[in-house]
Amino acid sequence: MSRILVVEDDPDIARGLRSNLEIEGHEAHVVSDGARALEEARRLLPDLVILDLMLPGLDGLRVLSELRRIDPATPVLILTAKGSESDKVRGLRLGADDYVTKPFALMELLARVEALLRRGAHPRPAPVRLGEIAIDAGARTVTRGGEPVSLRPMEFELLLALARRRGAAASRLELLREVWGYATAAETRTVDTHVFELRRKLEADPAHPRHLLTVWRVGYRLAE
């Protein structure tokens, strides 16, 4: 059973999509605005996202951009009434995998969903282990000595960004760009504050960390 996140603010379309996806054997979750879409994407780890562009609050293109920052691999199918060539090109350049305009033929949409699910099928990465600490990027969980550790979303994203570097140092500016999307450092202590919290939650002795290490005049690295 595939988990599909449907982001659609038209209740009739959302209800119809959920019903037909469930008939096809999928687990469908529906949200109606962009902010909730990002929350559910982090929580559910969907196998596919069906995304409307014209949403209240955070619009679909901004949601798509953030989804691609969080997870570059999950297939995204844009479903929208905005059918101009420029809209399609912009969506595809931001990372959409397919584009269907409203009104749409249901059977064609379901066929495109199946094609994207086949294309996007990939094994979840194995957990990263650092002594007693285990980071499961697929499940978005962290344990220490087998016990779950509660991390805020940006704490987890920062930890994951350091883990991806396999022990190499990352500057504060690199981390600000990758995790928070900042263009400049802007004299912020954001990274330092989050590292402090991660050490408090993950290190046996936060004052003398073994894993979250400071690299003098550079930034931080994650050590085994």
MIKOL-60750 format. One line per 5 residues: number of its first residue (from 1); their letters; for each residue x, y, z of C-alpha. Coordinates in steps of 0.1 Angstrom, whole numbers, plus 5000, padded with zeros to 4 digits. Layout:
NUM> a> X Y Z  ...
end
This chain:
1> msril> 5000 5000 5000  5014 5034 4990  5010 5065 5011  4998 5094 4989  4995 5130 5002
6> vvedd> 4968 5150 4984  4971 5188 4987  4939 5202 4973  4916 5230 4987  4885 5221 4966
11> pdiar> 4866 5197 4989  4848 5179 4960  4880 5172 4941  4898 5162 4973  4870 5138 4983
16> glrsn> 4869 5123 4948  4907 5118 4947  4908 5102 4981  4879 5078 4973  4894 5067 4940
21> leieg> 4930 5063 4953  4917 5042 4982  4897 5021 4957  4930 5015 4939  4945 5002 4971
26> heahv> 4964 5033 4983  4965 5051 5016  4953 5087 5009  4958 5116 5032  4942 5150 5023
31> vsdga> 4951 5185 5034  4938 5218 5020  4966 5243 5026  5004 5246 5020  5015 5249 5057
36> ralee> 4996 5217 5066  5011 5200 5035  5046 5205 5047  5037 5193 5082  5021 5161 5068
41> arrll> 5050 5155 5044  5074 5155 5073  5052 5133 5094  5039 5108 5068  5070 5104 5045
46> pdlvi> 5046 5099 5015  5054 5078 4985  5038 5104 4963  5024 5139 4966  4996 5152 4944
51> ldlml> 4998 5190 4947  4975 5218 4937  4992 5251 4929  4964 5275 4939  4963 5271 4976
56> pgldg> 4953 5294 5005  4983 5309 5023  5014 5292 5011  5010 5286 4974  5018 5253 4956
61> lrvls> 5050 5264 4940  5065 5275 4974  5053 5242 4989  5070 5224 4960  5102 5242 4965
66> elrri> 5102 5234 5003  5093 5198 4996  5123 5194 4973  5145 5209 5000  5132 5184 5025
71> dpatp> 5132 5154 5002  5145 5155 4966  5133 5120 4958  5096 5117 4965  5075 5120 4933
76> vlilt> 5053 5151 4930  5024 5154 4906  5011 5189 4901  4973 5191 4896  4960 5226 4888
81> akgse> 4939 5248 4867  4969 5269 4858  4977 5252 4825  4999 5278 4806  5033 5266 4793
86> sdkvr> 5052 5290 4816  5034 5276 4847  5043 5240 4836  5079 5249 4830  5082 5267 4863
91> glrlg> 5067 5237 4882  5089 5212 4864  5121 5233 4870  5112 5235 4907  5112 5197 4908
96> addyv> 5077 5184 4899  5077 5150 4882  5045 5154 4862  5018 5179 4855  4980 5174 4850
101> tkpfa> 4956 5203 4843  4920 5206 4855  4895 5194 4844  4913 5160 4842  4903 5125 4831
106> lmell> 4903 5103 4862  4917 5072 4845  4946 5092 4830  4954 5107 4864  4954 5073 4881
111> arvea> 4976 5059 4854  5001 5087 4859  5000 5081 4897  5009 5044 4891  5037 5053 4867
116> llrrg> 5052 5078 4892  5050 5053 4921  5068 5027 4900  5095 5052 4890  5098 5065 4926
121> ahprp> 5101 5032 4943  5134 5030 4962  5146 5015 4994  5148 5037 5025  5184 5044 5035
126> apvrl> 5199 5024 5064  5201 5042 5097  5233 5062 5104  5250 5050 5137  5272 5071 5158
131> geiai> 5280 5051 5190  5247 5049 5209  5230 5073 5185  5210 5060 5155  5196 5084 5129
136> dagar> 5169 5069 5106  5164 5094 5078  5136 5073 5062  5115 5071 5094  5127 5105 5106
141> tvtrg> 5136 5092 5140  5166 5094 5163  5174 5070 5191  5201 5070 5218  5209 5037 5235
146> gepvs> 5177 5023 5219  5155 5050 5234  5137 5075 5212  5149 5111 5213  5124 5139 5206
151> lrpme> 5138 5165 5182  5122 5195 5168  5119 5195 5129  5148 5219 5123  5170 5200 5149
156> felll> 5165 5168 5129  5172 5186 5096  5204 5200 5110  5215 5166 5123  5207 5150 5089
161> alarr> 5226 5177 5070  5257 5169 5091  5252 5132 5088  5251 5135 5050  5287 5149 5050
166> rgaaa> 5301 5117 5066  5323 5134 5090  5333 5164 5068  5331 5199 5083  5302 5222 5073
171> srlel> 5303 5259 5078  5276 5278 5095  5266 5295 5062  5264 5262 5044  5241 5249 5071
176> lrevw> 5220 5280 5071  5215 5277 5034  5208 5240 5034  5186 5237 5065  5169 5271 5068
181> gyata> 5172 5284 5032  5190 5316 5043  5210 5335 5017  5235 5350 5041  5246 5344 5077
186> aetrt> 5230 5377 5088  5249 5375 5121  5225 5349 5133  5233 5324 5161  5206 5300 5148
191> vdthv> 5231 5271 5140  5249 5275 5173  5216 5274 5193  5204 5243 5175  5238 5225 5180
196> felrr> 5236 5234 5217  5202 5217 5219  5213 5187 5199  5243 5182 5222  5220 5185 5252
201> klead> 5197 5158 5239  5223 5134 5223  5256 5137 5241  5264 5119 5273  5284 5150 5284
206> pahpr> 5272 5180 5263  5301 5201 5276  5326 5176 5261  5308 5163 5230  5320 5131 5213
211> hlltv> 5299 5134 5181  5288 5170 5175  5322 5186 5172  5331 5222 5167  5356 5229 5139
216> wrvgy> 5374 5261 5149  5366 5291 5126  5346 5268 5103  5315 5253 5118  5306 5218 5128
221> rlae> 5311 5182 5119  5295 5149 5130  5320 5123 5142  5316 5086 5148
end
